[in-house]
Amino acid sequence: MAANEDGRTRRRLSTEERREQLLSIGARLFSESPYDDVWIERVAGIAGVSRGLLYHYFPTKRDFFAAVVQRESDRMLRMTAAVPGSPVREQLASGLDAYLGYVAAHAYGYRAFHRAEAAGDLTVRRVYHRALAAQERQILATLAGDPEFGPVLGRPDARLAVRGWLAFTTAVCLEWLRGSELNREQVRDLCARALLGVLTP
């Protein structure tokens, strides 16, 4: 245990806890400011660690932002994982509920994730595009296993429709976080109708 300046003791964080702390701080800062305006020194200062310790976890600022983006991607994929054998219409509602739950609970991370597209760093943008591709594959795999929607994937516009729906849902969710008049259920139903509208045979 170590003592703060005010005399209170603080628990030493494990390696994984410290990494999570740094990623959470990074998610907040990257969600609020462009990539070039986030300084590693500020991250270290907020975390109460040395700059050298932060670089021990993330060798470069690029690695740090890429790790923030990857963590948010992994969270989204876990929370919206398909349920084998369950109809797409049911999974769409439950999956969007889980997705919107993630968006509300991890607003900083969600915003930071989607700021990666505007980052000038090519490596960070590659991580972001790989994450979007993983979401697209997850949705297409779920559709393929459903008797109603599986045949739709044979259409030449199906993959593009799913990709467009992901962009639509992102735009809706970012606007919702800014203070939209729609509640969570209305946002869920709007996004569900949008996908079903373009894919319904």
Secondary structure, DSSP 4 states (H G I P E B T S, - for coil): -EE-TTS-EEPPPPHHHHHHHHHHHHHHHHHHS-GGG--HHHHHHHHT--HHHHHHH-SSHHHHHHHHHHHHHHHHHHHT---TTS-HHHHHHHHHHHHHHHHHHTHHHHHHHHHGGG-S-HHHHHHHHHHHHHHHHHHHHHHHTSTTTGGGGGSTTHHHHHHHHHHHHHHHHHHHHTT-SS-HHHHHHHHHHHHHHHH--
